[in-house]
Amino acid sequence: MATRQTSSSGRPKSPRIQVVLPEDLCRRLAELADAEARTVSNMARVLIQQGVERHEARRALPHQPQSLGPGPAAADAVAADRFRQQLERQRTRRLRRAPRRLRLQRPD
């Protein structure tokens, strides 16, 4: 069961849990956290939240086999691929060196 502490102001803090991970999984979690500029605890919270949401979505549709339907992660991957393709199609002028001054353009 999660434990709840109180802060110095008397307000309750978020519940806390303790998890024991194998070294390899802990290292991989730390690498993911570092790549996204997050703490390991925050990265674990994000991944747990995504996993719980995915599990709840699968339970909501019991008639659909898990292997056939794309889950939220697949939809996110498709959206990310589309966004990446749009960025790659844009023509950009490469800088040869750092600009001497920045020119700000006003929106039309």
Backbone as JSON Lines, residues from 0, in Angstrom:
{"i":0,"aa":"M","n":[0.83,-1.17,0.0],"ca":[0.0,0.0,0.0],"c":[0.88,1.24,0.0]}
{"i":1,"aa":"A","n":[0.48,2.27,-0.73],"ca":[1.26,3.5,-0.81],"c":[1.2,4.24,0.53]}
{"i":2,"aa":"T","n":[2.31,4.86,0.88],"ca":[2.34,5.64,2.11],"c":[2.17,7.11,1.78]}
{"i":3,"aa":"R","n":[1.54,7.84,2.68],"ca":[1.31,9.27,2.47],"c":[1.97,10.03,3.61]}
{"i":4,"aa":"Q","n":[2.77,11.01,3.27],"ca":[3.43,11.85,4.26],"c":[2.78,13.21,4.26]}
{"i":5,"aa":"T","n":[3.09,14.02,5.25],"ca":[2.6,15.39,5.26],"c":[3.78,16.33,5.14]}
{"i":6,"aa":"S","n":[3.55,17.46,4.47],"ca":[4.62,18.44,4.3],"c":[4.75,19.28,5.55]}
{"i":7,"aa":"S","n":[5.74,20.14,5.59],"ca":[5.94,21.0,6.75],"c":[4.78,21.98,6.94]}
{"i":8,"aa":"S","n":[4.03,22.25,5.86],"ca":[2.88,23.14,5.98],"c":[1.63,22.39,6.45]}
{"i":9,"aa":"G","n":[1.73,21.06,6.6],"ca":[0.61,20.28,7.07],"c":[-0.24,19.67,5.97]}
{"i":10,"aa":"R","n":[0.02,20.07,4.73],"ca":[-0.75,19.5,3.61],"c":[-0.22,18.11,3.28]}
{"i":11,"aa":"P","n":[-1.09,17.2,2.87],"ca":[-0.61,15.85,2.53],"c":[0.17,15.85,1.22]}
{"i":12,"aa":"K","n":[1.24,15.09,1.21],"ca":[2.03,14.9,-0.02],"c":[1.4,13.8,-0.84]}
{"i":13,"aa":"S","n":[1.85,13.67,-2.09],"ca":[1.38,12.6,-2.96],"c":[1.8,11.26,-2.37]}
{"i":14,"aa":"P","n":[1.01,10.22,-2.59],"ca":[1.39,8.89,-2.08],"c":[2.71,8.44,-2.71]}
{"i":15,"aa":"R","n":[3.47,7.66,-1.96],"ca":[4.76,7.17,-2.42],"c":[4.77,5.66,-2.38]}
{"i":16,"aa":"I","n":[5.45,5.07,-3.35],"ca":[5.62,3.62,-3.37],"c":[7.1,3.32,-3.51]}
{"i":17,"aa":"Q","n":[7.47,2.1,-3.22],"ca":[8.86,1.68,-3.35],"c":[8.89,0.48,-4.28]}
{"i":18,"aa":"V","n":[9.8,0.52,-5.25],"ca":[9.9,-0.54,-6.25],"c":[11.35,-1.0,-6.32]}
{"i":19,"aa":"V","n":[11.54,-2.29,-6.45],"ca":[12.88,-2.85,-6.62],"c":[13.01,-3.29,-8.07]}
{"i":20,"aa":"L","n":[14.03,-2.77,-8.76],"ca":[14.23,-3.05,-10.19],"c":[15.53,-3.81,-10.4]}
{"i":21,"aa":"P","n":[15.57,-4.65,-11.41],"ca":[16.86,-5.26,-11.8],"c":[17.8,-4.16,-12.3]}
{"i":22,"aa":"E","n":[19.08,-4.39,-12.19],"ca":[20.07,-3.37,-12.57],"c":[19.91,-2.92,-14.01]}
{"i":23,"aa":"D","n":[19.69,-3.87,-14.92],"ca":[19.56,-3.52,-16.34],"c":[18.36,-2.6,-16.57]}
{"i":24,"aa":"L","n":[17.23,-2.93,-15.96],"ca":[16.04,-2.11,-16.13],"c":[16.24,-0.73,-15.51]}
{"i":25,"aa":"C","n":[16.91,-0.66,-14.38],"ca":[17.2,0.63,-13.74],"c":[18.1,1.48,-14.63]}
{"i":26,"aa":"R","n":[19.09,0.85,-15.25],"ca":[19.99,1.58,-16.15],"c":[19.22,2.12,-17.35]}
{"i":27,"aa":"R","n":[18.35,1.27,-17.94],"ca":[17.56,1.71,-19.1],"c":[16.61,2.84,-18.72]}
{"i":28,"aa":"L","n":[16.02,2.76,-17.54],"ca":[15.14,3.83,-17.06],"c":[15.91,5.13,-16.88]}
{"i":29,"aa":"A","n":[17.11,5.04,-16.33],"ca":[17.95,6.23,-16.15],"c":[18.33,6.84,-17.49]}
{"i":30,"aa":"E","n":[18.61,6.0,-18.5],"ca":[18.95,6.51,-19.83],"c":[17.76,7.23,-20.46]}
{"i":31,"aa":"L","n":[16.57,6.65,-20.32],"ca":[15.37,7.32,-20.84],"c":[15.15,8.65,-20.15]}
{"i":32,"aa":"A","n":[15.31,8.67,-18.84],"ca":[15.11,9.9,-18.07],"c":[16.11,10.96,-18.51]}
{"i":33,"aa":"D","n":[17.35,10.56,-18.71],"ca":[18.38,11.5,-19.13],"c":[18.08,12.06,-20.53]}
{"i":34,"aa":"A","n":[17.59,11.2,-21.42],"ca":[17.28,11.64,-22.79],"c":[16.14,12.65,-22.81]}
{"i":35,"aa":"E","n":[15.23,12.58,-21.85],"ca":[14.09,13.5,-21.81],"c":[14.25,14.58,-20.75]}
{"i":36,"aa":"A","n":[15.45,14.69,-20.19],"ca":[15.76,15.7,-19.17],"c":[14.77,15.63,-18.0]}
{"i":37,"aa":"R","n":[14.54,14.42,-17.52],"ca":[13.65,14.19,-16.38],"c":[14.44,13.51,-15.28]}
{"i":38,"aa":"T","n":[13.87,13.52,-14.08],"ca":[14.44,12.71,-13.01],"c":[14.0,11.27,-13.25]}
{"i":39,"aa":"V","n":[14.72,10.34,-12.66],"ca":[14.36,8.93,-12.81],"c":[12.98,8.69,-12.21]}
{"i":40,"aa":"S","n":[12.68,9.3,-11.07],"ca":[11.37,9.14,-10.44],"c":[10.26,9.65,-11.34]}
{"i":41,"aa":"N","n":[10.47,10.82,-11.96],"ca":[9.45,11.39,-12.83],"c":[9.27,10.53,-14.07]}
{"i":42,"aa":"M","n":[10.36,10.01,-14.62],"ca":[10.25,9.15,-15.8],"c":[9.5,7.88,-15.45]}
{"i":43,"aa":"A","n":[9.76,7.32,-14.28],"ca":[9.04,6.12,-13.85],"c":[7.56,6.42,-13.7]}
{"i":44,"aa":"R","n":[7.21,7.58,-13.14],"ca":[5.81,7.96,-12.99],"c":[5.13,8.08,-14.34]}
{"i":45,"aa":"V","n":[5.8,8.71,-15.3],"ca":[5.23,8.88,-16.65],"c":[5.0,7.51,-17.3]}
{"i":46,"aa":"L","n":[5.98,6.63,-17.22],"ca":[5.85,5.32,-17.85],"c":[4.78,4.46,-17.16]}
{"i":47,"aa":"I","n":[4.69,4.55,-15.84],"ca":[3.65,3.82,-15.12],"c":[2.28,4.35,-15.52]}
{"i":48,"aa":"Q","n":[2.15,5.67,-15.61],"ca":[0.87,6.28,-15.99],"c":[0.46,5.82,-17.39]}
{"i":49,"aa":"Q","n":[1.39,5.83,-18.34],"ca":[1.08,5.38,-19.7],"c":[0.69,3.91,-19.72]}
{"i":50,"aa":"G","n":[1.38,3.1,-18.95],"ca":[1.07,1.68,-18.9],"c":[-0.3,1.41,-18.29]}
{"i":51,"aa":"V","n":[-0.64,2.13,-17.23],"ca":[-1.95,1.97,-16.61],"c":[-3.05,2.4,-17.57]}
{"i":52,"aa":"E","n":[-2.85,3.54,-18.26],"ca":[-3.86,4.01,-19.22],"c":[-4.03,3.01,-20.36]}
{"i":53,"aa":"R","n":[-2.94,2.45,-20.85],"ca":[-3.02,1.46,-21.92],"c":[-3.75,0.2,-21.44]}
{"i":54,"aa":"H","n":[-3.45,-0.22,-20.22],"ca":[-4.1,-1.4,-19.65],"c":[-5.61,-1.14,-19.47]}
{"i":55,"aa":"E","n":[-5.97,0.02,-18.98],"ca":[-7.38,0.36,-18.8],"c":[-8.11,0.42,-20.14]}
{"i":56,"aa":"A","n":[-7.43,0.94,-21.16],"ca":[-8.06,1.02,-22.49],"c":[-8.31,-0.38,-23.04]}
{"i":57,"aa":"R","n":[-7.4,-1.29,-22.81],"ca":[-7.58,-2.67,-23.28],"c":[-8.72,-3.36,-22.54]}
{"i":58,"aa":"R","n":[-8.83,-3.09,-21.24],"ca":[-9.9,-3.69,-20.45],"c":[-11.26,-3.15,-20.85]}
{"i":59,"aa":"A","n":[-11.3,-1.91,-21.33],"ca":[-12.57,-1.31,-21.74],"c":[-13.11,-1.94,-23.01]}
{"i":60,"aa":"L","n":[-12.25,-2.57,-23.8],"ca":[-12.65,-3.21,-25.05],"c":[-12.33,-4.7,-25.0]}
{"i":61,"aa":"P","n":[-13.08,-5.5,-24.22],"ca":[-12.72,-6.91,-24.07],"c":[-12.94,-7.74,-25.33]}
{"i":62,"aa":"H","n":[-13.8,-7.27,-26.25],"ca":[-14.07,-8.04,-27.46],"c":[-12.95,-7.91,-28.49]}
{"i":63,"aa":"Q","n":[-12.05,-6.96,-28.33],"ca":[-10.97,-6.73,-29.29],"c":[-9.7,-7.41,-28.81]}
{"i":64,"aa":"P","n":[-9.12,-8.32,-29.61],"ca":[-7.86,-8.95,-29.21],"c":[-6.76,-7.91,-29.06]}
{"i":65,"aa":"Q","n":[-5.89,-8.11,-28.1],"ca":[-4.83,-7.13,-27.83],"c":[-3.86,-6.98,-28.98]}
{"i":66,"aa":"S","n":[-3.63,-8.04,-29.75],"ca":[-2.63,-7.98,-30.8],"c":[-3.13,-7.28,-32.06]}
{"i":67,"aa":"L","n":[-4.46,-7.15,-32.23],"ca":[-4.97,-6.57,-33.47],"c":[-5.12,-5.06,-33.41]}
{"i":68,"aa":"G","n":[-5.56,-4.52,-32.32],"ca":[-5.86,-3.09,-32.24],"c":[-4.66,-2.27,-31.84]}
{"i":69,"aa":"P","n":[-4.44,-1.16,-32.53],"ca":[-3.34,-0.3,-32.11],"c":[-3.7,0.42,-30.82]}
{"i":70,"aa":"G","n":[-2.79,0.43,-29.89],"ca":[-3.02,1.1,-28.62],"c":[-2.63,2.56,-28.7]}
{"i":71,"aa":"P","n":[-2.73,3.27,-27.58],"ca":[-2.36,4.68,-27.56],"c":[-0.91,4.93,-27.97]}
{"i":72,"aa":"A","n":[-0.03,4.0,-27.63],"ca":[1.38,4.18,-28.0],"c":[1.55,4.14,-29.51]}
{"i":73,"aa":"A","n":[0.81,3.26,-30.19],"ca":[0.89,3.17,-31.64],"c":[0.36,4.45,-32.29]}
{"i":74,"aa":"A","n":[-0.73,4.99,-31.74],"ca":[-1.28,6.24,-32.28],"c":[-0.29,7.39,-32.08]}
{"i":75,"aa":"D","n":[0.38,7.41,-30.92],"ca":[1.39,8.44,-30.68],"c":[2.55,8.3,-31.65]}
{"i":76,"aa":"A","n":[2.95,7.08,-31.94],"ca":[4.06,6.84,-32.86],"c":[3.69,7.3,-34.27]}
{"i":77,"aa":"V","n":[2.45,7.04,-34.69],"ca":[2.0,7.47,-36.02],"c":[1.99,9.0,-36.1]}
{"i":78,"aa":"A","n":[1.47,9.64,-35.06],"ca":[1.44,11.11,-35.04],"c":[2.86,11.68,-35.06]}
{"i":79,"aa":"A","n":[3.77,11.06,-34.33],"ca":[5.15,11.53,-34.3],"c":[5.8,11.37,-35.67]}
{"i":80,"aa":"D","n":[5.53,10.25,-36.34],"ca":[6.07,10.03,-37.69],"c":[5.55,11.07,-38.67]}
{"i":81,"aa":"R","n":[4.26,11.36,-38.6],"ca":[3.7,12.39,-39.5],"c":[4.34,13.75,-39.25]}
{"i":82,"aa":"F","n":[4.49,14.11,-37.98],"ca":[5.11,15.39,-37.64],"c":[6.55,15.45,-38.14]}
{"i":83,"aa":"R","n":[7.28,14.36,-37.95],"ca":[8.67,14.29,-38.4],"c":[8.75,14.44,-39.92]}
{"i":84,"aa":"Q","n":[7.85,13.78,-40.65],"ca":[7.84,13.88,-42.11],"c":[7.53,15.3,-42.57]}
{"i":85,"aa":"Q","n":[6.61,15.98,-41.88],"ca":[6.31,17.37,-42.24],"c":[7.54,18.25,-42.03]}
{"i":86,"aa":"L","n":[8.24,18.04,-40.94],"ca":[9.45,18.84,-40.69],"c":[10.53,18.57,-41.74]}
{"i":87,"aa":"E","n":[10.66,17.31,-42.13],"ca":[11.67,16.96,-43.12],"c":[11.34,17.52,-44.5]}
{"i":88,"aa":"R","n":[10.07,17.71,-44.81],"ca":[9.68,18.26,-46.11],"c":[9.93,19.76,-46.21]}
{"i":89,"aa":"Q","n":[10.0,20.43,-45.08],"ca":[10.2,21.88,-45.11],"c":[11.6,22.2,-45.62]}
{"i":90,"aa":"R","n":[11.65,23.2,-46.46],"ca":[12.95,23.65,-46.95],"c":[13.54,24.61,-45.93]}
{"i":91,"aa":"T","n":[14.76,24.35,-45.56],"ca":[15.43,25.22,-44.61],"c":[16.76,25.67,-45.2]}
{"i":92,"aa":"R","n":[17.11,26.89,-44.93],"ca":[18.41,27.4,-45.37],"c":[19.42,27.13,-44.28]}
{"i":93,"aa":"R","n":[20.46,26.44,-44.62],"ca":[21.48,26.09,-43.64],"c":[22.36,27.3,-43.35]}
{"i":94,"aa":"L","n":[22.7,27.47,-42.1],"ca":[23.61,28.55,-41.71],"c":[25.04,28.08,-41.86]}
{"i":95,"aa":"R","n":[25.86,28.95,-42.43],"ca":[27.28,28.62,-42.55],"c":[28.02,28.93,-41.26]}
{"i":96,"aa":"R","n":[27.54,29.9,-40.55],"ca":[28.12,30.27,-39.25],"c":[27.01,30.87,-38.41]}
{"i":97,"aa":"A","n":[27.32,31.17,-37.19],"ca":[26.32,31.76,-36.31],"c":[25.95,33.15,-36.84]}
{"i":98,"aa":"P","n":[24.68,33.53,-36.77],"ca":[24.27,34.84,-37.26],"c":[24.89,35.96,-36.4]}
{"i":99,"aa":"R","n":[25.21,37.06,-37.07],"ca":[25.8,38.19,-36.35],"c":[24.76,38.92,-35.52]}
{"i":100,"aa":"R","n":[23.56,38.96,-36.02],"ca":[22.46,39.56,-35.27],"c":[21.18,38.82,-35.63]}
{"i":101,"aa":"L","n":[20.28,38.86,-34.73],"ca":[19.01,38.19,-34.95],"c":[18.01,39.19,-35.51]}
{"i":102,"aa":"R","n":[17.25,38.78,-36.47],"ca":[16.19,39.6,-37.04],"c":[14.87,38.98,-36.64]}
{"i":103,"aa":"L","n":[14.09,39.71,-35.91],"ca":[12.79,39.22,-35.48],"c":[11.76,39.64,-36.49]}
{"i":104,"aa":"Q","n":[10.92,38.71,-36.89],"ca":[9.86,39.03,-37.86],"c":[8.56,39.18,-37.1]}
{"i":105,"aa":"R","n":[7.85,40.21,-37.44],"ca":[6.54,40.43,-36.8],"c":[5.5,39.58,-37.52]}
{"i":106,"aa":"P","n":[4.59,39.0,-36.76],"ca":[3.53,38.21,-37.41],"c":[2.62,39.09,-38.24]}
{"i":107,"aa":"D","n":[2.14,38.56,-39.33],"ca":[1.27,39.34,-40.22],"c":[-0.09,39.54,-39.64]}
